[in-house]
Amino acid sequence: GETGHYTKAVDIFQSLHDSTMEKAEEKTSPYLAYCHLFLNHRDMYLQFLQEAAKLNPNTTQFLFSQFYPGVPVSQYYEMALKGTRGNEKNPPSKP
């Protein structure tokens, strides 16, 4: 099923994350967080979301802004920890 694809993706991203590839953690942590979210692996999701927000905020925002609308990337981990989402009724205005 669909979770099988996420499981395979986790295997690939985890091996890259743990590799000696330049900026491996920065490049892979947002995708690991995303996959673990869909696999309902809360602890792993939180771990990689926290890492991703620090190391790669642009990709993290790209992947997760739909879940935390109107919330700065630096607050995603705190929001996820509390199990809350962004302010969907009053999204920030576009520049």
C-alpha positions in Angstrom: 0.0 0.0 0.0 0.9 3.6 0.2 2.7 3.2 3.5 5.1 0.9 1.8 6.4 3.7 -0.4 7.0 5.9 2.7 8.8 3.0 4.4 11.1 2.5 1.4 11.7 6.3 1.3 12.6 6.3 5.0 15.2 3.6 4.3 16.7 5.6 1.5 16.7 8.9 3.2 18.0 7.4 6.5 20.9 5.8 4.7 21.7 9.1 3.1 21.2 11.0 6.4 23.7 8.7 8.0 26.2 8.8 5.1 29.2 11.0 4.7 27.5 13.0 1.9 28.1 16.7 2.3 25.3 18.3 4.3 23.6 14.9 4.5 21.5 15.8 7.6 20.5 19.2 6.2 19.4 17.7 2.9 17.5 14.7 4.3 15.9 15.6 7.6 12.9 17.4 6.1 12.0 14.4 4.0 12.5 12.0 6.9 10.2 14.1 9.0 7.6 14.1 6.2 7.7 10.3 5.7 7.6 9.6 9.4 4.5 11.9 9.7 2.6 9.8 7.2 3.8 6.5 8.8 2.5 7.8 12.2 5.9 7.4 13.8 5.4 10.4 16.2 8.8 10.2 18.0 10.8 10.0 14.7 8.6 12.7 13.1 9.3 15.1 16.0 13.0 14.3 16.1 13.5 15.0 12.4 11.1 17.9 12.3 13.1 19.7 15.0 16.3 18.9 13.1 14.9 20.0 9.8 13.6 23.3 11.0 17.0 24.2 12.3 19.1 22.8 9.4 16.9 23.4 6.4 14.1 25.8 7.1 13.3 26.5 3.4 12.6 22.9 2.5 10.8 22.3 5.8 8.5 25.2 5.2 7.8 24.0 1.7 6.8 20.5 2.9 5.0 21.4 6.1 3.4 24.9 5.6 0.1 23.1 4.6 0.0 21.5 8.1 1.1 24.7 10.0 -0.4 27.6 8.0 0.6 31.0 9.2 3.2 29.5 11.6 6.9 30.3 11.4 9.1 27.3 10.7 10.9 27.9 14.0 7.6 27.0 15.8 6.7 23.8 13.9 8.3 21.5 16.4 6.5 23.2 19.3 3.2 23.0 17.5 3.7 19.4 16.6 4.7 18.6 20.2 1.4 20.1 21.3 -0.5 18.4 18.5 -1.8 21.8 17.2 -2.0 23.3 13.8 -1.7 26.8 12.5 -4.3 29.5 12.3 -6.3 28.2 9.3 -9.1 30.8 9.6 -6.8 33.8 9.3 -3.9 32.9 7.1 -1.3 35.6 6.7 -1.9 38.0 3.8 0.3 37.5 0.7 2.8 40.3 0.1 
